[in-house]
Amino acid sequence: QVQLVESGGGLVQPGGSLRLSCAASGTIFSAYIMGWFRQAPGKEREFVAYISPGGSIKYADSMKGRFTISRDNAKNTVYLQMNSVIPEDTAIYYCRQYRRYTTESDYWGQGTQVTVSL
């Protein structure tokens, strides 16, 4: 059974930094696209970034230049480095393993709360 466990969330001041981690188990981690999404209170879940097995990366426009996604296949972990955070970054951040085939499922972690406030 695939499990994704996020960690690293918390309270951070505007302009600060935070690094989120997502540890995967029960999967061939290196074979999958991994992504980060977030959901702010009262809003729909939105895309943040993804990274392919080969290291190709895509960011949502609003996160470009501030957030960096990376992966360590030896540790089965994907990271999201968040810099220059703003209050609008406050959300629950979720890790996602994208399906490779239609016969597979996407998998999601339980989320980690990030709060940007003084």
N, C-alpha and C positions, 0 to 999 in steps of 0.2 A: 504494500500500500504506500503510495506516495504521500510524504508529509513535508510540508514547508513551514518553517518556524521563523518568524521575523523577530528581531530584537534591535535594541539601540534607540528606540524612541524615548521621548521625554520632553521636558520643558527647556526651551532655549530662547534667548533674547534675540530681538531683531538684529540682523547683521551677523549673527553667530553661525556656528557650524555644527553639524551632526552627521554621524555615519550610521546608516541602517545596514543590518545584515539579514540575510535570509538563508538559513541552512536547510538543505534538501536531504531527504533520505528515501530509500525505497525506489530509486530511479537511477537511470543512467544519465546523470546530470549533464555530462559533457555533450550529450547529443541533442539537447533541447534549447530552444530560445527561452530566455528568462526575462521577465519584465517586472516593472514596478508600476503600480497604480495607486491612486489616492482617492479618498472620499471625504469631503468636508461636510460639516453639519448642514442638513437640508439640501444637499446637492447630490448629483449623480456621481458615480465613480468615474474617474477620468484617468486617461493614460499619462504616464510620466516618462518612461523610457523602456527600451528593451535592448538586449544584447544577444547576438546569435552565437552559436557554438564556435564560429570562426572569428568572432570578435567584432562583427559589424554592429553598429550602434545607431539607434534613432532616439531622439528626444522630442517631447512636446515643445512647441515653440517657446512657451512661457518659461521653460526650465533650462533652455540652452544657455550655456555660459555660467550657470550657477550650480547645476547638479551634474554629477558624474557617476555613471553606472560602470561597474566592473565585475569580473567574475574570477573565481579561483577554482578551477575544476578539480584540483587535488584535494580541496577542502569541501567540495560540493556546496559552495556558498557564492551568492551574488550580493553585491554591495550597492548602496546608493550613498554617495557622498553629497551632502547638502551644504552649500556655502551661501553666505549673504542671504540668509533666510529672512522672509518677510511674514507679517501676520497672516497673509493669505495662503501661506504654506501650511497652516494649521489644518490637520486632517488625520485620518487613519490611513496609514500606508500599508499596502498589500503587495505581496510577492505573487507572481504568477508563473507557472510553467505552461508554456504554450503547447498545445497538441501538435504532433507531427503529421498524424494521419487522421482521417475522419472517424476512424474506428476508435480513436483514443479520446480521452477527456482532457480538458484544461484542469489544472489544479491550482488552488489558491491557498495561501496561508491565512492565519486568523487575524492578521493585522497588528500594527504597532502604532500607538498614538504619538503624534508629534504636535506639540503646542508651542507656537511662537508668540511670546508675550513678555512684557517688561516685568 
